[in-house]
Amino acid sequence: MIDLESPTHFAMLMMLKNQYQSSIHKKDSSDVSDSSSGEEDYRTNSKSLQKFFVGLSEDFTCSICYELFEKPIVLPCSHNFCKGCLVSMVGSNSSFSCPLCRKDIHLTNKGIDGLQVNTFLVQTIEKIKQANVFVPKFCDDCTSKKVSRKCETCTILLCKRCESSHVSKNATHKTVSTDSFNTDFNIETHLEKESDLDPPIYIQFSISRSQCVSLFQNWISSLWFAPSDLKANHSIRYIKPIYIPYWMYEAHTTTKYGAQFSSSTSLSPTSSSLLSTSHPKFDNMTWSHKVNIVSNRYRFATISNTKLIDKDLLAQVQAWEVSNIPSVEQALPPNPKVQALAFLVDETTGWKKVAESRIKQKDREVCERRIKAGSGVNGIAKDIFIETSISRVASQKVFLPVYFVKYIYNSNSYTVIVNAQNSKIVGHRPYAQGLSTMLRMFKPNSN
């Protein structure tokens, strides 16, 4: 933790800033981007400034949310935390323990509002944010030159030279100027409506950003057939917490199902274990007709905004079970620092296009297993019918917390998504040299 009364950090900041500006004045505009003349000075000063800002930002980071302090509150034990983080952590309690030193903190009737705002820290962080404009971004490919373009397809930052090479290898990728974007997550977010009679439920983050880093590193270490230097030479570009919107449907079904059953052993065990509709020996067998009517209840969640999820990861993310959903009355408010994606699919479309057919398919599979079990070990069934009707449907907006992790290895960008409720991970990964070609040989042709 740095001494907030000491101007050392800001004196160093101004020194580095002046060095950087002086080096700029000694060169023409081409020197800043791709010219090799004087490039070592540029890289040295820029990377020193970048390294300094990384360290400085860590010193002013809340240990609860791992972000720069926002409305910092100083506790009687002198530790600082974001006001929003404390409000979420304390809730309606009248006392709590400091997350760092475990000292008991007793609140007045004003709650967190009764604690002191660290105004000096507020001003300091604002200065850090303003001075951050002097920190140049570096190319994710060559890692040494100033960024001028961004590939929107794979979300990596590129210098002019690397952009040309990247586009020549990936003709369908779209690149944009750095002036046209502010963040990797320039996305439409969910807007709460005060008049919303059916408010969404936000599932709480069960893992912190630091725990996410540990999970990610363990995932990297566990990958089979990965390059031998992946663990040592990958770099995390960012870890971004996001709320993914889901429509959660609860459907009540009434299903009539049945079949003609025979317990004859005249057929082979292999064929008798199958659900059949025809067989040459069926006419000589004795059949009994059975019909059942059952009611079931199913839950199915479908993602309502897939813009940030790569197509080849979507099926894996959709397979995550969204469970342990609190009631509206028990649900806690969302983390105010985390973006919640907008609902791009309405309730009716989500039901008709996805959920209804999936629930009916699930119900059919349940009934088929019952029919198979009802036919006995050596029995068979024919003329199978399953008729499912939906008697009632309820829906609820739910937000699942996740972390989007972008990492770089061997000048390539990879995406990993960490489920912040149950710690499950899906993502892209590199393979050892030569193995990628072999895997492509065995990949089925999509045509």
Helices and strands as residue ranges (DSSP letters): H 8-25, H 29-33, H 39-59, E 72-74, E 80-82, H 83-90, E 95-97, E 104-106, G 111-114, E 116-117, H 119-131, G 132-134, E 149-151, E 156-158, H 160-169, E 175-177, G 178-180, E 201-202, H 209-222, H 230-233, E 235-262, H 269-272, G 282-284, E 288-303, H 311-318, E 339-340, H 347-350, I 351-355, H 356-374, E 380-409, E 412-419, E 425-427, H 435-442
